[in-house]
Structure formats: C-alpha cells, structure tokens
Amino acid sequence: MLDRPSGCFANRGRAEKKTKKARIAIVEKNPLLALDIQKTLGRAGYETGSVFFSALDYLAAAEKNFDLLVIDRNLRRDLSSLMKTRTTEGGIHSVPYICLATLADESPNLEDEGDKALGILVKPFSAKDLLGTLEIALYRVRMEKRLSAEEKRYRELFDFSLSPRCLTVSGGTVVEANGAFRRLFSPGDASFSIGDFFASVSDWNSLKDSFISEGAIQGRELDMKNSRGGGLRILVSVSGFDDSRYGSLLSWEFFDLTEAQRLREELMQSQKMDALGKLAGGIAHDFNNILTTIIGHSEMLRMDLSAGSSENKDIEGISAATDRATRLTRQLLGFSRKQPYKPRVIDLVQLLRDSEGMLKKLAGESVLFSFQIPRRSLSVFIDPIQIEQALMNLVVNARDALQGAPSGSIAVFAAPRELKRGISLRGRELAPGCYAIISVVDSGCGISPELSEKIFDPFFTTKGAHKGTGLGLAIVNSVISAAGGGVELLSQEGKGSEFRLWLPLVGVSPESAERPGMEPRDAPNPDTKNLGAGDWGYETRDGALELPKGLSLLIVDDDEDLLGLLAYIVGKAGAKAVLARNGGEALLLSEGQAFDALVIDINLPGLDGFAFYERLAQRSSAPRPPCVFISGRLDGGREKDFSESDSAIGQKEIQNIPEGSLLLEKPFTPAQLVRAIKQSLGSGKDFSV
C-alpha cells in the first residue's frame, strides 16, 4: 500500500487534475497495490483506466498506446521473455516505464533495467515518491519525443531536399548522402570521397585549405564531374559540426549550375550573333551602294560602246563579278535577318554549278574535293540564298571532321530520286514522289549514334571553345524542312559521314525522273547561260534610257558616289535631277519648287525616306508626286509576300509604302532605274515593274 501524501501535495494534485494528459498503464500482480496506484494517479489528473495483473493481460490488451508504464520488475522480465517469441508486438517493448521493485530483489538499479527504464520505485513507496518519479519520467519522455521529432525533421530535410547534400569526415570520405546527391553524381554503392568528383585536384586542395583557414565555405563555383566523367558546374557550400560518433563532420550542399551556365552561354552566343548580324546588315547596305555604282558605271560604259567592241568582254567580266558580289551581300543580309525568306523555283543544278568554286575554297587546299552533278536540270522550290548557306555549313562541318587526318576527301554530288513509299527523316514524313538529293560526303572521323541524335539541336557542338556556334546543322535542318524536304545522316565512327538533303522536285512526274548521266564539272553545258548582264535585265537597245523631256526629279541618298551616278543616269535619259544627301536638305530644296517624281533612299540618316515623304506630303495640298524608293537593306517586319514580275527589278511591296510608289532594291541597273521611274509616273496602284 502507498503512504498517503500530505495535504499540500494532495491539493496540488487536485489543482493540476485538469491539465495532465499523459496516458499511463499499470502492470502489477498485486491487485490492491495496482488499484491504489491507479487511484493516486487519477487524483493527480492522469489517465489511468488500464490496469493489468500479468504480462499476458498487457499483451492481450487491444489498446497499447501509452505514454508510460508503471510495471512490476518481475512482470517486466516476463514481458521481455514473451516479446522474444512474438514478432508482431514490437511497439510494446519500446514504451518507456517505471520499474516497481522490492528490497528482496537483487540490485534494484536502473542500469539493470535497460535503456527504457526512466525510474525505479522500491516497495513500499509513498504517493509523493510515486508522483515525483512519474513527473521526472514524463519530462524525459517529452524531451525524447521532441528530440526524436527534431531528428526526423532534419532527416526529412536532408533526405528529401532538392539540393544534393552529403556528410563527410574531415578527409572527404562520404558517410551519408541524400537522393539528390546520388542522382547528380551517381557515386555507386562502394565507399567514395567527395574529392573524387572534383574536376581538378588543385581545386579540391584549394577548397580544403580555404575551409581550414575560414571555417566554412559559402557559395563557391567549381568545375566538378559525375562518376561517368560528365562535366558539371557546381555551387558548393561547406560547414562543420560536432558528431558523437565521428567526432566532427563536414556538411556539404551543392547547387547544379550546369544548365544555367549552358543557357547563359547560349544567351551570350545569341547576343554575339545578333551583334554580328547587325554588323553584317550594315556592311551589306553600304556594299550594295558600292555595287549599284559599279554596275551603273559599267552599264553606262556599255551603252557608249559598239556591239563588236572588244571592251564589251571587260564589261561582262565586271558584270559577272558584281553578280557574285550581289549574292554575297544577300547572304550577309540573310545572316543579319534583314533579307526576307524568298523561296522560288530554281534550277538546283545551276546553283550547284555556280557554288562549286566557293565550296571548294571552303574545303581547303589540302582536301581532295570532288564534285558531280547531273546534266539535266533539277527544279526545286527554295530560297537560293538559304540553300547556299546550308551547303556551306555542311562543307565546313565536313572540313572540320577531317582535322588531324593525314589526308581526307569531301565529295558533293546531286541526283534525282523517286520514292515509291514514304519515309521518315528525323521525325519528318516524306511522301512518295520525286526528289532531288544533294549529298555531302567526307572521309572524317564519323559520328557516334549518341551524337547523331543531338547534332541538329541548336547550340549543340562538339567543337572546342570559340570554334563553333552549334547553329550550322540546325540551320541546315530548318532550311530543308521549310522547303518540304528532310535531312538524312549516314555515318559510322572512324569511317566518315554522309549528309543527304532531300528536296521535292517541282513539276516532275515519276516517268521523267529517270537518273540522267552525270557530267564532270569542267564539261561545258550548252543549255545554261552564264550569269551576267542578261541576268540583271540589262537593256542595251537604243532608246532604253529615255525619260520624258523636261522631267524634274528630286533624288535623295546619303551616298555621294551613288548620288552622282543617279544624277548622271537620269540626266543622260533626258531628265533634270536635283540632289539631296538627307531628308532635311531635301525639305529645304522642295520649298521653292515642285518635282514631277522622287527617287528616295529609305535608310537615310535622321529623317528616313518614308518620314520625309510623309512630311513633304503634309506641306502641300497638291497630290503626292510619284516616288521610287530605293534601299540596300529591308527590315523584315515591314515586308509582306509579293509576286515578282518577270522583270529583274526584284521589287517587294511594303505595307506602309505610299500609294503609287515603288520599291527598287539595290543593286540595280540604269535600265531598271529608268523603267521604275516610268512605271511610277503612270502606275496608279500597279506596283509591278
């Protein structure tokens, strides 16, 4: 039986009765003692509805969710023995308890009772002893639960963190790592050191020295690698703490910057390309002015010569050179995104024939370059500038694939092909029909199957730093796909590669797509005229340069050489020209006189050509004078599709071009300029020239 508590102690128990929530089970073989303990705890405010008189009774109870057991020492031993034969009651054995012992028991102390014994009471004991021991035991229970909850919280933060984390000893050996760490570095199951994942031994040693001197590392960017050798850019933080097992540990946290760095480099590369594009566009604009001047003077010279003059050959040479230069400026404008996408039906054989010299120079003098094209023309619908760019990219890639080889070869050939059944190329379906195939074959290092799936991705490159943009093959794929074709890659490591460009033939039936004989490049082709004056639409007939007598023209252009040429052309055609180098000067000149027509460069400094024309129209109630706008560079945002006439002026309608006005793209010939002025004088809404 229990000794009764003093009045003060009993009163305190009654005062706290409403606040105590602990659930206590009593396991005591003496019923009187068990019930006395139950009443004492009940008066103190504890929940003690469960009393058991044997270990079996306790094990058989349906409710076992107790905070604390008050259990007889012998029954505790019985419970332990029973627990060894039961594997389904593991939670019972972990309940903390207070042990009830007698003086007759041997060594009644806590060490003999196991790690869950939170107190020991020797019978007989007083209510004060019981409640005091109980309070101390419950306090320990609450602290252990709180500590367990904190450990669980830390464990979850560590294990389920999105950031890769690990714990290491001071030497770097990893003792624990979370799932994110294993996914990033793929360390395997064997023991490993964090130093194994540093790309440089010097970085590893430097970080260790910094930690020793500073005591922590906060946010240092380092080059690392995973277990497969893949490069990683990582932000690392390290801190130390004491550990009961290892003495001291280092806590590592990583943040993967690899993708962010790749995107950053792509953005920088994109900005570089944008800057280069703007530079190329500006160069092309100025170059078109120069070309217009050269073409104009050479054509004016041609008109002064007789048909049989030997100097005509020199002029033809100038014309051929300016034609090649014009294609170059168009490529620059296409690179700068200032040249609109202009697909048209072209003869692929003729384009390849004209591009051979350029492709051979790209391949290099040390490369054996072969070229083979069919005699019969192959008509395809594509932008000629873009297909030239695609061919250049493929030849440059083939040349780079030969780097380091003692000898190498590049072959370019074209042929028609009929598809009896549709095929799929890089996810693009090609329908049955007739196609032109351009193949670029090299004897280089070849491409692995893994890289074959990635090389057409934008910004992907296997070349070293500053040696490639990663855009070449992406552009090739985009150009061919836009033309309704596809790109096929045939490659084997160590044995070279072949890129095939499939382009649908235009106006060809399967019967007419028989494979023609191949012509060597140096064989003449009587069916194909040389590019020259005829391709510019030059007119050398008498009277070609004629304008109405007394016609007054205002010509505005910021290039003085071109301005002088334009004045010379219209003057020789019989018109009078007033010249201005910018919009402001032109406005001053137009104050005192009226003009029959205007020739205005769009890209003027300060007040551009369109703004000047609008300002001029606002100053007078008279109808707007006819105008021919000229430009060496068009902004793609102002263009819309326009069907070109058969003439070679090559105009494009612009959305905000004033009614009755025309656009003439540089470079142009004197005949084209005169024809455009005539057209504007009587065009109305007809923009074709």
Secondary structure, DSSP 8 states (H G I E B T S, - for coil): --B---HHHHHHHHHTTTT---EEEEE-S-HHHHHHHHHHHHHTT-EEEEEESSHHHHHH-S----SEEEEEHHHHHHHHHHHHT-SS-TTGGGS-EEEEEETTSSS-SGGGG-TTEEEEEEES-BHHHHHHHHHHHHHHHHHHHHHHHHHHHHHHHHHS-SS-EEEE-TT-BEEEE-HHHHHHH---SS--BGGGGBS-HHHHHHHHHHHHHHS-EEEEEEEEE-TT--EEEEEEEEEEEEETTTEEEEEEEEEE-HHHHHHHHHHHHHHHHHHHHHHHHHHHHHHHHHHHHHHHHHHHHHHHS-TT-THHHHHHHHHHHHHHHHHHHHHHHHHTT-S----EEEEHHHHHHHHHHHHHHHH-TTSEEEEEEESS--EEEE-HHHHHHHHHHHHHHHHHHTTT-SS-EEEEEEEEEEESS-EEETTEEE-SEEEEEEEEEE-SS---HHHHTTTTSTT---S-TTS--S-HHHHHHHHHHHTT-EEEEEE-TTS-EEEEEEEEBSS--GGG-----EEETTS--TTS--SSHHHHT---STTSS---TT-EEEEE-S-HHHHHHHHHHHHHTT-EEEEESSHHHHHHHHSS---SEEEEESS-SSS-HHHHHHHHHHT-SS----EEEEES---GGGB------SSTT----BTT--TTEEEEESS--HHHHHHHHHHHHT-TT----
